[in-house]
Amino acid sequence: MAKAAKTAIKTKDARAAAEAKNWTKVIKAVRSPKTGAYTFKEQIVHKEKIKDFLAQK
């Protein structure tokens, strides 16, 4: 029975892994208007929304 339980867990993880491939961690450099120093804004974004995230000010 332990083998059957392991198999059931793997199929659930495979579905989650397939969904996780649609997300990307995006890092954007943002310059401070006050000091001129760069800071980094990180966010996990769906692959279809990457251009929208990078276009934001």
MARTOR-806252 format. One line per 4 residues: for each residue x, y, z of N, C-alpha, C, O. Coordinates in pm, 1 decimal, always signed. Layout:
X:Y:Z:X:Y:Z:X:Y:Z:X:Y:Z  ...
This chain:
+81.2:-119.4:+0.0:+0.0:+0.0:+0.0:+85.6:+125.9:+0.0:+41.1:+230.2:-47.8  +204.2:+118.5:+51.2:+288.8:+237.0:+53.6:+324.0:+282.4:-87.2:+333.0:+402.2:-114.0  +344.1:+185.6:-178.0:+374.7:+223.0:-315.7:+259.0:+298.4:-379.4:+281.3:+395.7:-451.4  +137.0:+255.5:-354.6:+20.3:+322.2:-412.1:+10.6:+465.5:-359.9:-24.4:+556.4:-435.2
+40.9:+486.2:-233.7:+34.6:+620.4:-175.6:+140.9:+709.7:-238.7:+113.9:+825.9:-269.0  +261.8:+656.6:-259.0:+367.4:+736.2:-321.3:+329.5:+775.5:-463.6:+355.7:+887.8:-506.8  +268.0:+683.0:-535.8:+227.5:+711.1:-672.9:+122.1:+821.0:-675.6:+126.5:+908.2:-762.3  +29.1:+818.4:-583.8:-75.6:+919.9:-578.2:-14.9:+1057.2:-548.6:-58.7:+1157.8:-604.4
+83.5:+1061.6:-462.8:+148.8:+1188.6:-429.0:+223.6:+1243.5:-550.0:+219.1:+1363.9:-575.1  +291.5:+1158.8:-624.6:+367.0:+1204.7:-740.9:+276.6:+1264.8:-847.6:+314.7:+1363.0:-911.3  +159.4:+1209.4:-868.8:+71.3:+1264.2:-971.2:+19.8:+1401.3:-930.3:+4.8:+1488.5:-1015.8  -7.4:+1422.6:-803.8:-49.5:+1555.0:-757.6:+64.1:+1655.2:-775.6:+40.6:+1768.0:-818.9
+185.7:+1615.7:-743.2:+300.5:+1704.7:-757.9:+328.0:+1735.7:-904.6:+372.8:+1845.8:-936.3  +302.6:+1642.3:-993.5:+325.2:+1665.4:-1136.3:+231.3:+1773.9:-1187.3:+271.3:+1857.4:-1268.5  +108.9:+1773.6:-1141.0:+14.0:+1877.9:-1181.1:+58.4:+2013.9:-1127.9:+51.4:+2114.3:-1198.9  +103.4:+2016.7:-1004.4:+150.5:+2142.2:-945.7:+275.9:+2190.6:-1016.7:+292.3:+2310.9:-1037.1
+363.8:+2100.3:-1054.5:+485.5:+2137.4:-1125.4:+452.2:+2192.2:-1263.2:+516.0:+2287.1:-1308.7  +354.9:+2135.0:-1329.4:+315.0:+2184.9:-1461.2:+256.8:+2325.0:-1450.1:+280.9:+2408.4:-1537.4  +181.7:+2352.1:-1346.3:+126.2:+2486.0:-1325.6:+235.8:+2584.9:-1285.5:+229.3:+2702.1:-1322.7  +334.3:+2540.4:-1211.6:+442.8:+2628.2:-1165.9:+528.1:+2677.7:-1282.3:+591.7:+2782.5:-1270.9
+530.9:+2606.2:-1392.3:+609.4:+2648.4:-1507.9:+552.7:+2774.6:-1571.9:+620.5:+2837.9:-1652.8  +431.4:+2811.8:-1537.7:+369.1:+2930.7:-1593.7:+405.5:+3058.1:-1517.2:+364.6:+3166.9:-1557.6  +480.7:+3047.3:-1408.6:+517.0:+3162.3:-1325.5:+666.9:+3187.9:-1334.5:+745.9:+3094.3:-1347.0  +705.7:+3315.2:-1328.1:+846.0:+3354.1:-1340.4:+878.0:+3459.6:-1236.1:+795.7:+3546.2:-1206.8
+997.6:+3452.0:-1180.5:+1043.3:+3555.2:-1088.2:+1109.8:+3664.8:-1170.7:+1205.3:+3638.9:-1244.0  +1059.2:+3787.0:-1158.5:+1109.3:+3900.2:-1235.6:+1174.7:+3998.3:-1139.1:+1118.2:+4032.3:-1035.2  +1294.3:+4042.9:-1174.9:+1367.7:+4139.8:-1094.6:+1388.0:+4264.2:-1180.2:+1438.1:+4256.3:-1292.3  +1348.7:+4378.3:-1126.2:+1353.7:+4504.0:-1201.3:+1435.9:+4605.5:-1121.5:+1414.4:+4623.2:-1001.6
+1529.5:+4671.3:-1188.4:+1608.6:+4776.3:-1124.5:+1530.3:+4906.5:-1131.6:+1485.2:+4946.7:-1238.8  +1514.2:+4972.3:-1017.0:+1439.9:+5097.6:-1008.7:+1532.5:+5204.2:-950.5:+1593.0:+5184.0:-845.2  +1543.1:+5316.0:-1018.8:+1631.6:+5423.1:-973.9:+1554.9:+5520.0:-885.2:+1444.5:+5562.0:-919.9  +1612.1:+5555.3:-772.4:+1550.6:+5650.0:-679.9:+1569.0:+5791.6:-733.5:+1681.3:+5830.7:-765.4
+1461.6:+5869.2:-744.1:+1475.7:+6006.6:-794.0:+1547.8:+6097.8:-695.0:+1605.2:+6199.4:-734.3  +1545.0:+6062.2:-568.8:+1604.7:+6145.0:-464.4:+1757.2:+6129.2:-458.7:+1830.8:+6228.0:-458.9  +1803.3:+6003.9:-453.5:+1946.4:+5978.9:-435.3:+2016.4:+5931.7:-561.6:+2138.6:+5941.7:-572.3  +1940.3:+5880.6:-657.0:+2000.3:+5827.4:-778.7:+2049.2:+5684.3:-763.9:+2102.7:+5627.0:-858.8
+2031.6:+5626.5:-646.6:+2074.3:+5488.5:-622.7:+1970.4:+5391.6:-678.9:+1851.9:+5424.1:-687.8  +2015.7:+5274.6:-715.9:+1925.2:+5171.9:-768.7:+1879.7:+5078.9:-657.3:+1957.6:+5041.2:-569.7  +1753.0:+5043.0:-662.7:+1698.6:+4938.7:-576.7:+1636.6:+4834.8:-669.5:+1613.8:+4861.6:-787.5  +1610.2:+4719.5:-617.2:+1556.8:+4611.4:-698.7:+1419.5:+4571.1:-648.7:+1399.4:+4548.6:-529.4
+1326.1:+4562.3:-740.8:+1190.6:+4520.4:-710.2:+1173.4:+4379.2:-764.5:+1190.0:+4356.1:-884.2  +1140.3:+4285.1:-677.3:+1123.2:+4145.1:-715.8:+977.2:+4106.7:-702.4:+908.6:+4149.3:-609.4  +930.4:+4025.7:-796.1:+793.8:+3977.0:-787.8:+781.8:+3849.4:-870.6:+850.0:+3833.9:-972.0  +695.6:+3758.9:-827.4:+666.9:+3639.3:-904.1:+541.3:+3669.2:-984.7:+435.6:+3699.2:-929.1
+554.9:+3660.3:-1118.4:+451.4:+3705.2:-1210.3:+416.9:+3592.0:-1307.1:+502.9:+3511.8:-1343.4  +291.4:+3586.6:-1348.0:+250.5:+3490.1:-1450.3:+319.5:+3527.3:-1580.5:+339.7:+3645.5:-1608.4  +355.8:+3427.9:-1660.0:+436.4:+3452.3:-1779.4:+368.7:+3544.9:-1880.1:+437.3:+3608.2:-1960.3  +237.7:+3554.2:-1877.9:+167.2:+3642.6:-1969.4:+168.5:+3788.4:-1923.7:+135.5:+3877.0:-2002.6
+205.5:+3815.2:-1799.9:+201.5:+3950.9:-1744.5:+340.0:+4012.0:-1725.3:+351.7:+4117.7:-1663.5  +444.5:+3948.5:-1776.5:+581.2:+3996.4:-1755.3:+601.9:+4134.6:-1817.5:+658.3:+4223.0:-1752.9  +557.9:+4154.2:-1939.6:+576.4:+4284.0:-2006.4:+502.7:+4395.0:-1932.6:+552.0:+4507.6:-1925.6  +385.6:+4365.0:-1877.5:+310.3:+4465.5:-1800.6:+387.4:+4505.3:-1675.5:+392.7:+4623.2:-1640.5
+447.2:+4407.3:-1607.8:+524.5:+4435.2:-1486.4:+646.3:+4522.6:-1518.1:+676.0:+4617.1:-1444.9  +715.2:+4491.3:-1625.1:+834.4:+4568.1:-1660.9:+800.3:+4708.0:-1712.6:+883.8:+4798.1:-1704.3  +680.9:+4727.8:-1765.2:+640.3:+4858.0:-1816.2:+597.2:+4953.4:-1705.8:+592.1:+5074.4:-1727.8  +566.0:+4901.3:-1586.9:+523.6:+4986.3:-1474.7:+636.2:+5078.1:-1431.1:+754.0:+5044.0:-1442.6
+598.9:+5194.5:-1381.0:+699.8:+5287.5:-1326.5:+697.5:+5282.0:-1177.8:+774.4:+5352.3:-1112.3
